[in-house]
Amino acid sequence: MGLIDIKNYLVERRVATLGEIAASVSMDLATTRGMLDVWVRKGKVTIQRTAKCSGCNSNTCNAGDPVEVFRWQD
């Protein structure tokens, strides 16, 4: 799994959280963030920081923390 897998996932989804992306490519959060940083530097991914999470059933985040959403740019 690598940069192309992350690209393909975001192209398909358009928008996703770090946890969603990491789960989709079977990588830990730190490795996934490092790979996303490559796409951010190339101008292909933007990061939107949203208000605090109101909670959900996901085990990939901490409810109450601000949420970063990654968006693929064409």
C-alpha positions as CSV (number, residue, x, y, z in Angstrom):
1,M,0.0,0.0,0.0
2,G,1.3,3.5,-0.7
3,L,0.7,6.9,-2.3
4,I,-1.3,5.6,-5.3
5,D,-3.6,3.7,-2.9
6,I,-4.3,6.8,-1.0
7,K,-4.8,8.8,-4.2
8,N,-7.2,6.2,-5.5
9,Y,-9.2,6.2,-2.2
10,L,-9.4,10.0,-2.1
11,V,-10.3,10.3,-5.8
12,E,-13.2,7.9,-5.2
13,R,-14.3,9.3,-1.9
14,R,-13.3,13.0,-2.6
15,V,-13.1,13.6,1.1
16,A,-12.1,11.5,4.2
17,T,-10.6,11.7,7.6
18,L,-7.2,10.5,8.5
19,G,-8.6,7.5,10.3
20,E,-10.8,6.5,7.3
21,I,-7.8,6.8,4.9
22,A,-5.5,4.8,7.2
23,A,-8.1,2.0,7.6
24,S,-8.7,1.8,3.8
25,V,-5.0,1.3,3.1
26,S,-4.2,-0.8,6.2
27,M,-1.5,1.6,7.6
28,D,-1.0,3.3,10.9
29,L,-2.0,6.9,11.3
30,A,1.5,8.3,11.4
31,T,2.6,6.6,8.2
32,T,-0.7,7.6,6.5
33,R,-0.2,11.2,7.5
34,G,3.3,11.2,6.2
35,M,2.1,10.0,2.8
36,L,-0.7,12.5,2.8
37,D,1.9,15.2,3.4
38,V,3.5,14.3,0.1
39,W,0.2,14.9,-1.7
40,V,-0.4,18.1,0.3
41,R,3.1,19.5,-0.8
42,K,2.2,18.6,-4.4
43,G,-1.1,20.6,-4.1
44,K,-3.2,17.5,-4.8
45,V,-4.7,17.3,-1.2
46,T,-6.0,20.0,1.0
47,I,-6.7,19.7,4.7
48,Q,-9.8,21.3,6.3
49,R,-9.9,21.4,10.0
50,T,-13.4,21.3,11.3
51,A,-15.1,21.9,14.7
52,K,-14.8,19.3,17.4
53,C,-16.2,15.9,16.6
54,S,-19.6,15.3,18.3
55,G,-18.9,11.6,18.5
56,C,-19.8,8.6,16.5
57,N,-19.3,4.8,16.5
58,S,-15.9,5.0,14.8
59,N,-12.9,3.6,16.6
60,T,-10.4,5.6,14.5
61,C,-10.8,8.9,16.3
62,N,-11.2,10.5,19.7
63,A,-14.7,12.0,20.1
64,G,-14.4,15.7,21.1
65,D,-11.1,16.3,19.2
66,P,-11.1,18.6,16.2
67,V,-11.4,16.7,13.0
68,E,-9.1,17.0,9.9
69,V,-10.8,16.3,6.6
70,F,-8.6,15.5,3.6
71,R,-9.9,16.5,0.2
72,W,-8.5,15.5,-3.2
73,Q,-8.0,18.4,-5.7
74,D,-8.3,17.8,-9.4
